Amino acid sequence: MPEPLPELKNTYFLLRHGQSEGNVEGVISSARSLATSEKHGLTKLGYEQGVESATNLLDLLEQQHGSSEDKTKKVIFYSSPFSRARQTAQA
């Protein structure tokens, strides 16, 4: 049997955008041409979900990396170019 893999040093979190108008309408809007369109932006609930997700993520990061005074850990965010993802991050 092969030796076990070494412990990973990175942690990854995946977040989905908050509820969008497209979700409510039952529309799948993943065409790149719609990426910057506000047509299927977040609903009021979607903004609330964005705030809740951010709070939960910050709590997790603090648990894992200690206080915000510890500047030795990098946190890197990658995001979809769609407006609903940007709106979620801004919420």
DSSP file (Angstrom, degrees, kcal/mol; ACC not computed):
  #  RESIDUE AA STRUCTURE BP1 BP2  ACC     N-H-->O    O-->H-N    N-H-->O    O-->H-N    TCO  KAPPA ALPHA  PHI   PSI    X-CA   Y-CA   Z-CA
    1    1 A M              0   0    0      0, 0.0     0, 0.0     0, 0.0     0, 0.0   0.000 360.0 360.0 360.0 137.3    0.0    0.0    0.0
    2    2 A P        -     0   0    0      0, 0.0     3,-0.1     0, 0.0     0, 0.0  -0.262 360.0 -93.8 -68.8 157.9    1.4    3.5   -0.8
    3    3 A E        -     0   0    0      1,-0.1     0, 0.0     0, 0.0     0, 0.0  -0.368  50.5 -95.5 -66.8 150.2    2.4    5.9    1.9
    4    4 A P        -     0   0    0      0, 0.0    -1,-0.1     0, 0.0     3,-0.1  -0.298  43.8-101.2 -66.0 152.9   -0.4    8.4    2.9
    5    5 A L        -     0   0    0      1,-0.1     3,-0.1    -3,-0.1     2,-0.0  -0.372  43.4 -98.5 -69.1 151.3   -0.3   11.8    1.3
    6    6 A P        -     0   0    0      0, 0.0    -1,-0.1     0, 0.0     2,-0.1  -0.310  49.9 -85.4 -67.7 158.0    1.1   14.7    3.3
    7    7 A E        -     0   0    0      1,-0.1     2,-0.1    -3,-0.1     0, 0.0  -0.397  48.4-113.3 -63.6 136.6   -1.3   17.0    5.1
    8    8 A L        -     0   0    0      1,-0.1    -1,-0.1    -2,-0.1    -3,-0.0  -0.438  19.0-158.4 -72.4 146.6   -2.6   19.8    2.9
    9    9 A K        +     0   0    0     -2,-0.1     2,-0.3    -3,-0.1    -1,-0.1   0.525  67.8  71.9-102.9  -8.4   -1.5   23.3    3.8
   10   10 A N        -     0   0    0      2,-0.0     2,-0.4     0, 0.0    -2,-0.1  -0.777  62.4-152.6-110.0 153.6   -4.3   25.2    2.0
   11   11 A T        -     0   0    0     -2,-0.3     2,-0.4     2,-0.0    -2,-0.0  -0.978  11.1-159.6-122.8 138.3   -8.0   25.5    2.8
   12   12 A Y        -     0   0    0     -2,-0.4     2,-0.4     2,-0.0    -2,-0.0  -0.951   6.6-170.9-122.5 139.0  -10.6   26.2    0.2
   13   13 A F        -     0   0    0     -2,-0.4     2,-0.5     2,-0.0    -2,-0.0  -0.988   7.3-158.0-124.9 136.4  -14.1   27.6    0.6
   14   14 A L        -     0   0    0     -2,-0.4     2,-0.4     2,-0.0    -2,-0.0  -0.965  11.5-176.4-115.3 129.5  -16.7   27.7   -2.1
   15   15 A L        -     0   0    0     -2,-0.5     2,-0.3     0, 0.0    -2,-0.0  -0.962  13.7-146.3-124.1 142.7  -19.5   30.1   -2.0
   16   16 A R        -     0   0    0     -2,-0.4    -2,-0.0     1,-0.1     0, 0.0  -0.762  32.1 -97.1-102.5 153.5  -22.4   30.4   -4.3
   17   17 A H        -     0   0    0     -2,-0.3    68,-0.1     1,-0.1     3,-0.1  -0.203  45.5 -99.0 -62.6 159.7  -24.1   33.7   -5.2
   18   18 A G        -     0   0    0     66,-0.5    28,-0.2     1,-0.2    -1,-0.1  -0.151  62.7 -56.8 -70.7 174.7  -27.2   34.8   -3.3
   19   19 A Q        -     0   0    0     26,-0.1    24,-2.3    23,-0.1    27,-0.3  -0.295  63.3-160.0 -56.6 131.0  -30.7   34.3   -4.8
   20   20 A S  B  >  -A   42   0A   0     22,-0.3     4,-1.9    -3,-0.1    22,-0.3  -0.703  32.7-109.8-111.6 165.0  -30.9   36.1   -8.2
   21   21 A E  H  > S+     0   0    0     20,-3.2     4,-2.3    -2,-0.2     6,-0.2   0.870 121.3  57.2 -57.9 -36.6  -33.8   37.3  -10.2
   22   22 A G  H  >>S+     0   0    0     18,-0.3     5,-2.7    19,-0.3     4,-0.9   0.880 103.2  52.8 -62.9 -38.6  -32.9   34.5  -12.7
   23   23 A N  H >45S+     0   0    0      3,-0.2     3,-0.6     1,-0.2    -1,-0.2   0.934 111.0  46.4 -60.3 -45.8  -33.3   31.9   -9.9
   24   24 A V  H 3<5S+     0   0    0     -4,-1.9    -2,-0.2     1,-0.2    -1,-0.2   0.883 114.7  46.9 -64.8 -39.1  -36.8   33.2   -9.1
   25   25 A E  H 3<5S-     0   0    0     -4,-2.3    -1,-0.2    -5,-0.2    -2,-0.2   0.584 111.5-119.9 -79.5  -9.9  -37.8   33.3  -12.8
   26   26 A G  T <<5 +     0   0    0     -4,-0.9     2,-0.4    -3,-0.6    -3,-0.2   0.769  65.4 144.2  75.3  25.5  -36.4   29.8  -13.3
   27   27 A V      < -     0   0    0     -5,-2.7     2,-0.8    -6,-0.2    -1,-0.3  -0.833  47.3-144.2-102.6 133.0  -34.0   31.1  -15.9
   28   28 A I        +     0   0    0     -2,-0.4     2,-0.5    -3,-0.1     3,-0.2  -0.867  21.9 179.7 -93.4 113.4  -30.5   29.8  -16.4
   29   29 A S        +     0   0    0     -2,-0.8    11,-0.1     1,-0.2    -7,-0.1  -0.624  31.9 127.6-118.0  72.6  -28.4   32.8  -17.3
   30   30 A S        +     0   0    0     -2,-0.5     2,-0.2    52,-0.0    -1,-0.2   0.286  29.4 126.1-110.6  10.3  -24.9   31.5  -17.7
   31   31 A A    >   -     0   0    0     -3,-0.2     3,-2.3     1,-0.1     4,-0.3  -0.507  64.1-131.7 -68.1 133.4  -24.1   33.0  -21.1
   32   32 A R  G >  S+     0   0    0      1,-0.3     3,-1.7    -2,-0.2     4,-0.3   0.810 105.3  67.5 -56.7 -29.8  -20.9   35.0  -21.0
   33   33 A S  G 3  S+     0   0    0      1,-0.3    -1,-0.3     2,-0.1     3,-0.2   0.715 100.6  49.4 -65.0 -18.4  -22.7   37.8  -22.9
   34   34 A L  G X  S+     0   0    0     -3,-2.3     3,-1.0     1,-0.2    49,-0.4   0.396  79.9 104.6 -96.8   1.5  -24.8   38.3  -19.7
   35   35 A A  T <  S+     0   0    0     -3,-1.7    48,-1.8     1,-0.3    49,-0.2   0.866  90.1  30.8 -55.1 -42.9  -21.9   38.4  -17.3
   36   36 A T  T 3  S+     0   0    0     -4,-0.3    -1,-0.3    -3,-0.2     2,-0.2   0.461  95.5 113.7 -97.3  -0.3  -22.0   42.1  -16.7
   37   37 A S    <   -     0   0    0     -3,-1.0     3,-0.4     1,-0.1    46,-0.4  -0.452  56.5-153.6 -72.4 140.9  -25.7   42.5  -17.2
   38   38 A E  S >  S+     0   0    0      1,-0.2     3,-1.7    -2,-0.2    -1,-0.1   0.363  71.2 105.2 -89.7   3.6  -27.8   43.5  -14.2
   39   39 A K  T 3  S+     0   0    0      1,-0.3    -1,-0.2    -5,-0.1    -5,-0.0   0.852  89.5  29.8 -55.3 -40.4  -30.8   41.8  -15.7
   40   40 A H  T 3  S+     0   0    0     -3,-0.4   -18,-0.3    -6,-0.2    -1,-0.3  -0.285  91.6 148.7-116.2  46.6  -30.5   38.8  -13.4
   41   41 A G    <   -     0   0    0     -3,-1.7   -20,-3.2   -21,-0.2   -19,-0.3   0.023  53.8 -63.2 -69.3-177.1  -29.1   40.6  -10.3
   42   42 A L  B     -A   20   0A   0    -22,-0.3   -22,-0.3    41,-0.1    -1,-0.2  -0.334  43.4-134.3 -72.2 148.7  -29.7   39.7   -6.7
   43   43 A T     >  -     0   0    0    -24,-2.3     4,-2.0    -3,-0.1     5,-0.2  -0.375  38.1 -95.0 -84.5 174.9  -33.1   39.8   -5.1
   44   44 A K  H  > S+     0   0    0      1,-0.2     4,-2.0     2,-0.2     5,-0.1   0.923 131.5  50.1 -58.0 -43.3  -33.5   41.4   -1.6
   45   45 A L  H  > S+     0   0    0      1,-0.2     4,-2.6     2,-0.2    -1,-0.2   0.884 105.8  57.2 -61.3 -38.6  -33.2   37.8   -0.2
   46   46 A G  H  > S+     0   0    0    -27,-0.3     4,-1.9     2,-0.2    -1,-0.2   0.894 106.2  48.6 -60.6 -41.3  -30.0   37.4   -2.3
   47   47 A Y  H  X S+     0   0    0     -4,-2.0     4,-2.1     2,-0.2    -1,-0.2   0.910 111.1  50.5 -64.3 -41.7  -28.4   40.4   -0.7
   48   48 A E  H  X S+     0   0    0     -4,-2.0     4,-2.2     1,-0.2    -2,-0.2   0.900 109.6  50.8 -62.9 -39.9  -29.4   39.1    2.8
   49   49 A Q  H  X S+     0   0    0     -4,-2.6     4,-2.7     1,-0.2    -1,-0.2   0.869 107.4  54.5 -64.5 -36.4  -27.8   35.8    1.9
   50   50 A G  H  X S+     0   0    0     -4,-1.9     4,-2.3     2,-0.2    -2,-0.2   0.916 108.8  47.4 -63.0 -43.8  -24.6   37.6    0.8
   51   51 A V  H  X S+     0   0    0     -4,-2.1     4,-2.3     2,-0.2    -2,-0.2   0.925 113.6  48.0 -62.6 -44.8  -24.3   39.3    4.2
   52   52 A E  H  X S+     0   0    0     -4,-2.2     4,-2.5     1,-0.2    -2,-0.2   0.904 111.6  49.9 -64.2 -41.9  -24.9   36.1    6.0
   53   53 A S  H  X S+     0   0    0     -4,-2.7     4,-2.7     2,-0.2    -1,-0.2   0.907 110.5  50.1 -63.2 -41.8  -22.4   34.2    3.9
   54   54 A A  H  X S+     0   0    0     -4,-2.3     4,-2.6     2,-0.2     5,-0.2   0.916 110.8  49.3 -63.3 -43.0  -19.8   36.9    4.5
   55   55 A T  H  X S+     0   0    0     -4,-2.3     4,-2.2     2,-0.2    -2,-0.2   0.931 113.2  46.7 -60.8 -46.4  -20.3   36.8    8.2
   56   56 A N  H  X S+     0   0    0     -4,-2.5     4,-2.3     2,-0.2    -2,-0.2   0.904 112.7  49.7 -64.0 -41.5  -20.0   33.0    8.3
   57   57 A L  H  X S+     0   0    0     -4,-2.7     4,-2.7     2,-0.2     5,-0.2   0.924 110.4  49.5 -64.5 -44.3  -16.9   33.0    6.1
   58   58 A L  H  X S+     0   0    0     -4,-2.6     4,-2.3     1,-0.2    -1,-0.2   0.896 110.3  51.5 -62.3 -39.4  -15.2   35.7    8.3
   59   59 A D  H  X S+     0   0    0     -4,-2.2     4,-2.2    -5,-0.2    -1,-0.2   0.924 111.0  47.9 -62.1 -44.3  -16.1   33.6   11.4
   60   60 A L  H  X S+     0   0    0     -4,-2.3     4,-2.2     2,-0.2     5,-0.2   0.917 111.4  49.9 -62.2 -44.0  -14.5   30.5    9.8
   61   61 A L  H  X S+     0   0    0     -4,-2.7     4,-2.9     1,-0.2     5,-0.2   0.899 110.4  50.0 -63.1 -40.2  -11.4   32.4    8.8
   62   62 A E  H  X S+     0   0    0     -4,-2.3     4,-1.8    -5,-0.2    -1,-0.2   0.901 110.0  50.8 -65.5 -40.0  -11.0   33.8   12.3
   63   63 A Q  H  < S+     0   0    0     -4,-2.2    -2,-0.2     1,-0.2    -1,-0.2   0.897 118.8  37.7 -62.4 -40.3  -11.4   30.3   13.8
   64   64 A Q  H  < S+     0   0    0     -4,-2.2    -2,-0.2    -5,-0.2    -1,-0.2   0.844 130.7  25.8 -81.3 -35.0   -8.7   28.8   11.5
   65   65 A H  H  < S-     0   0    0     -4,-2.9    -3,-0.2     1,-0.3    -2,-0.2   0.381  99.7-127.8-116.1   3.2   -6.3   31.7   11.3
   66   66 A G     <  -     0   0    0     -4,-1.8    -1,-0.3    -5,-0.2    -2,-0.1  -0.370  59.3  -8.4  81.6-164.4   -6.8   33.6   14.6
   67   67 A S  S >  S-     0   0    0      1,-0.1     3,-1.8    -2,-0.1     0, 0.0  -0.117  70.2-106.9 -67.1 164.0   -7.4   37.3   14.9
   68   68 A S  T 3  S+     0   0    0      1,-0.3    -1,-0.1     3,-0.1    -2,-0.0   0.585 113.5  76.0 -68.1  -8.7   -7.2   39.7   12.0
   69   69 A E  T 3  S+     0   0    0      1,-0.1     2,-1.1     2,-0.1    -1,-0.3   0.693  71.9  91.0 -75.0 -17.8   -3.9   41.0   13.6
   70   70 A D    X   +     0   0    0     -3,-1.8     3,-0.5     1,-0.2    -1,-0.1  -0.684  52.4 173.8 -80.1 100.7   -2.2   37.8   12.3
   71   71 A K  T 3   +     0   0    0     -2,-1.1    -1,-0.2     1,-0.2    -3,-0.1   0.296  55.5  88.4 -93.0   8.8   -1.0   39.1    8.9
   72   72 A T  T 3  S+     0   0    0      2,-0.1     2,-0.4     0, 0.0    -1,-0.2   0.673  72.9  78.3 -83.8 -15.8    1.1   36.0    8.0
   73   73 A K  S <  S-     0   0    0     -3,-0.5     2,-0.4    -8,-0.1    -8,-0.0  -0.780  71.7-143.6 -96.7 134.7   -1.9   34.1    6.3
   74   74 A K        -     0   0    0     -2,-0.4     2,-0.5     2,-0.0    -2,-0.1  -0.769   9.5-165.3 -95.1 140.9   -3.0   35.0    2.8
   75   75 A V        -     0   0    0     -2,-0.4     2,-0.4     2,-0.0    -2,-0.0  -0.993   9.6-172.2-123.4 122.7   -6.6   34.9    1.8
   76   76 A I        -     0   0    0     -2,-0.5     2,-0.4     2,-0.0    -2,-0.0  -0.954   6.4-156.9-120.0 132.4   -7.2   35.0   -1.9
   77   77 A F        -     0   0    0     -2,-0.4     2,-0.4     2,-0.0    -2,-0.0  -0.904   6.9-172.3-110.3 135.8  -10.6   35.3   -3.5
   78   78 A Y        -     0   0    0     -2,-0.4     2,-0.4     0, 0.0    -2,-0.0  -0.959  14.7-173.8-119.6 143.2  -11.6   34.2   -7.0
   79   79 A S        -     0   0    0     -2,-0.4     7,-0.0    10,-0.0    -2,-0.0  -0.973  29.3-107.1-141.2 152.5  -14.9   35.2   -8.4
   80   80 A S        -     0   0    0     -2,-0.4     6,-0.1     1,-0.1     5,-0.0  -0.393  32.7-125.4 -63.9 151.2  -17.2   34.6  -11.4
   81   81 A P  S    S+     0   0    0      0, 0.0    -1,-0.1     0, 0.0     2,-0.1   0.545  75.1 115.2 -78.8  -4.7  -17.4   37.6  -13.6
   82   82 A F  S >> S-     0   0    0      1,-0.1     4,-1.8   -46,-0.1     3,-0.9  -0.360  74.3-126.1 -71.2 145.4  -21.2   37.6  -13.4
   83   83 A S  H 3> S+     0   0    0    -48,-1.8     4,-3.1   -49,-0.4     5,-0.2   0.825 108.3  61.8 -59.9 -32.9  -22.9   40.6  -11.7
   84   84 A R  H 3> S+     0   0    0      1,-0.2     4,-1.6     2,-0.2   -66,-0.5   0.849 105.6  46.9 -64.6 -32.8  -24.7   38.3   -9.2
   85   85 A A  H <> S+     0   0    0     -3,-0.9     4,-2.1     2,-0.2    -1,-0.2   0.908 113.6  47.7 -72.6 -42.5  -21.4   37.1   -7.9
   86   86 A R  H  X S+     0   0    0     -4,-1.8     4,-2.0     1,-0.2    -2,-0.2   0.909 111.6  50.5 -63.4 -42.0  -20.0   40.7   -7.6
   87   87 A Q  H  X S+     0   0    0     -4,-3.1     4,-1.2     1,-0.2    -1,-0.2   0.880 108.7  52.1 -64.4 -38.0  -23.3   41.8   -5.9
   88   88 A T  H  < S+     0   0    0     -4,-1.6     3,-0.3    -5,-0.2    -1,-0.2   0.918 110.2  48.4 -63.2 -43.0  -23.0   38.9   -3.4
   89   89 A A  H  < S+     0   0    0     -4,-2.1    -2,-0.2     1,-0.2    -1,-0.2   0.854 112.5  48.7 -65.9 -34.4  -19.4   39.9   -2.6
   90   90 A Q  H  <        0   0    0     -4,-2.0    -1,-0.2     1,-0.2    -2,-0.2   0.695 360.0 360.0 -78.6 -18.9  -20.4   43.6   -2.1
   91   91 A A     <        0   0    0     -4,-1.2    -1,-0.2    -3,-0.3    -2,-0.1   0.497 360.0 360.0 -68.2 360.0  -23.4   42.7    0.1
